[in-house]
Structures are given as C-alpha cells and as structure tokens.
Amino acid sequence: MKGISRLIAMRKAGKRPTSVWINFDKPYSEPKFINEWHHLELEYAPDNDLRPFVDLDVILFADTWREEVGDLYAKLTKFARTITVLITDFGDDIGWWWDKELGRCDFGQRCYARELRDVHADATAAAVKGNKEAYAASQAKEAEIIKSRNTATEGI
C-alpha cells in the first residue's frame, strides 16, 4: 500500500491513528497525519503485510466494488477491529460496517450492534464481580435495546 511505511512506523512507536482510510480510486499523496487523533490515508496496492492493521478501524473507499476491494476486505477481517465499506456505485445503500465481534451490519443497524456489545460488556463485568443488581440492570437494558430495535423496524 502506498503510504503504509508511515503506519508501520507509527505502530512500531506504539501509536495508532483514529482510523485508516484505504482509497482505491484516489491518486496517492503523501499521508498527512498530524497526531493520533486524526485518520491516516493510504492508497491500495496489492500484496502487503496487513499486520499493521491489527485492531484498527479501517475505511475502504472505492468508486466500484471489484475483486481487489473484496479480496482486501476479506483479508482485513482477520486483522482490523472494524471496517467501514464505502462504495459510491452502491448509491443510497453506500456500503456497510463490519465489526470483529459482531460481524457485518448495515449502517442502520450499527447503533444497535454497538449498544448490545456495550451492554454485554457491562453484564460480564457485573457477573464477574458478583453484582446481581448490575447484572439484572444490564439484562433489562438489553431487553430495552431489542424492543426499541424491533419497534424501529416495524412495517419495513
């Protein structure tokens, strides 16, 4: 990938960007990375070691879905924490979001997936601590999230 040396150097220094954009159809320019709170842009090139992407949030951007985009997406699922796929040819349904723990979600379902992940983490912490009240509260919150999700999608 063009620009990946910057990402490798950052990771070796113990730093990580907020996200990494991988562009398929945009001409390469030197990565402009100010600090860890900014994203890093790269241009796709095949056959790279993808280990620098471990536990990073990655955005794949392309004008069209094609084999090389699909191949990189499949490979990144073994390394990245999340992958946002943005394909302009998809029109209004521009892409999807993938999470290491939750799998693939449509953008409209992303908020529910994140809420459920967070409430499951709270329930686990409560169970480990033996806090029955907090565990019950987490179960109630989970039921509330599921109910609100079902209400939001009625009639679709």
Protein Blocks (a to p, Z undefined) as FASTA:
>chain_A
ZZklmmmmmmmnopacfbdcddfkbccdddddfblmbccdddddehiafklmgoiacddd
dfbdcfklmmmmmmmmmmmmbdcdddfklommnbccddfklopadfklmmmmmmmmmmmm
mmmmmmmnopaklmmmmmmmmmmmmmmmmmmmgoZZ
